[in-house]
Structures are given as C-alpha cells and as structure tokens.
Amino acid sequence: MDVLEKGRYRLPDDAQKPIRLNNQVCIPDFFYEPNICVFCDGSVHDEPSQMAKDKEIRKELTKHGYKVISIRYDRDLLEQIRQYPEIFGQG
C-alpha cells in the first residue's frame, strides 16, 4: 500500500474484503470497485498445494465476473503495477 501512496497510484476501495463464491469465502488483499481482486502473492504461493488452491479460487472469481490480478513477490513491484494503468492509474 505504501508503494501505491508514494507513487500517487489509485488506492484500493477495500482491503481484505470477503467475497462469497458458492460454498467458499475468498479474501483478496485489495479490492477495487466494481469487481477487481488484487492478490499479493508471497513465497508461500509457490508451494504446489497453495498454487492449486489459488488457481481454483481465482478461476471461480473469473467465472463470476471478477478481474483477478496477482502481484508477485519475486517480480518488480512497480513494473507489475504499471501493467494495469486502468486500475492503478498512471502514478
């Protein structure tokens, strides 16, 4: 969030917003209205079991009309943010 503020990017409308999908609850790190879920994936998301869970829930989100963005720990943060100017703005 600090990077967004310092770079004068658009801040999320919500954080840790629970989204109910069928019998599951998904909690994206950030949520932008009306339907954008941003996940900040740390190294734990490299574990095979977590990768499988992530893939399934994100597939469900997409099926329900959500746009899903994954921000990875092992890639340049600003580069990733700049890939989505329609969401985060120009900074």
C-alpha positions as CSV (number, residue, x, y, z in Angstrom):
1,M,0.0,0.0,0.0
2,D,2.9,2.3,0.7
3,V,4.1,2.0,-2.8
4,L,0.7,3.0,-4.1
5,E,0.6,6.0,-1.9
6,K,4.1,7.2,-2.6
7,G,3.7,6.7,-6.3
8,R,0.4,8.5,-6.2
9,Y,-1.4,5.5,-7.6
10,R,-5.1,4.8,-7.0
11,L,-5.6,3.2,-3.6
12,P,-8.0,0.3,-3.2
13,D,-11.6,0.7,-2.3
14,D,-11.3,-2.0,0.3
15,A,-8.8,-4.4,1.8
16,Q,-9.3,-8.0,3.0
17,K,-12.9,-7.9,1.7
18,P,-14.6,-11.3,1.9
19,I,-16.2,-12.5,-1.3
20,R,-18.6,-15.4,-1.1
21,L,-18.4,-17.9,-4.0
22,N,-20.6,-20.9,-3.8
23,N,-19.5,-22.6,-0.5
24,Q,-16.2,-20.8,-0.3
25,V,-15.1,-17.4,1.0
26,C,-12.3,-15.7,-0.8
27,I,-10.4,-12.8,0.7
28,P,-8.3,-10.8,-1.8
29,D,-5.7,-8.5,-0.3
30,F,-7.2,-5.5,-2.1
31,F,-10.5,-4.8,-3.9
32,Y,-11.3,-2.2,-6.4
33,E,-14.9,-1.4,-7.3
34,P,-16.7,-2.8,-9.0
35,N,-15.1,-6.2,-9.5
36,I,-11.3,-6.2,-9.3
37,C,-9.5,-8.5,-6.9
38,V,-5.8,-8.0,-6.2
39,F,-3.7,-10.7,-4.6
40,C,-0.3,-10.1,-3.2
41,D,1.4,-13.4,-3.6
42,G,4.4,-14.1,-1.3
43,S,6.6,-17.2,-1.5
44,V,4.0,-19.4,0.2
45,H,2.1,-19.2,-3.1
46,D,4.9,-21.1,-4.7
47,E,4.0,-24.3,-2.8
48,P,2.2,-26.8,-5.0
49,S,-0.8,-27.2,-2.7
50,Q,-1.3,-23.4,-2.4
51,M,-0.8,-22.9,-6.1
52,A,-3.6,-25.4,-6.7
53,K,-5.9,-23.6,-4.3
54,D,-5.1,-20.2,-5.8
55,K,-5.8,-21.5,-9.3
56,E,-9.2,-22.9,-8.3
57,I,-10.4,-19.9,-6.4
58,R,-9.2,-17.4,-9.0
59,K,-10.8,-19.4,-11.7
60,E,-14.1,-19.2,-9.8
61,L,-13.7,-15.5,-9.3
62,T,-13.2,-15.1,-13.1
63,K,-16.3,-17.2,-13.8
64,H,-18.3,-14.9,-11.5
65,G,-17.2,-11.8,-13.4
66,Y,-14.3,-10.6,-11.3
67,K,-11.0,-9.5,-12.7
68,V,-8.1,-11.1,-10.9
69,I,-4.6,-9.6,-10.6
70,S,-1.7,-11.3,-8.9
71,I,1.2,-9.2,-7.7
72,R,4.2,-11.4,-7.2
73,Y,6.9,-11.0,-4.5
74,D,9.6,-12.1,-7.0
75,R,8.9,-9.5,-9.7
76,D,9.5,-5.8,-9.7
77,L,6.5,-4.3,-7.9
78,L,6.3,-1.0,-9.8
79,E,6.6,-2.9,-13.1
80,Q,3.6,-5.0,-12.1
81,I,1.5,-2.0,-11.0
82,R,2.3,-0.2,-14.3
83,Q,0.9,-3.1,-16.3
84,Y,-2.6,-2.1,-15.1
85,P,-3.0,1.7,-15.6
86,E,-6.7,1.3,-16.0
87,I,-6.8,0.1,-12.3
88,F,-4.0,1.8,-10.5
89,G,-3.7,4.9,-12.6
90,Q,-0.5,6.5,-14.0
91,G,1.2,7.3,-10.8
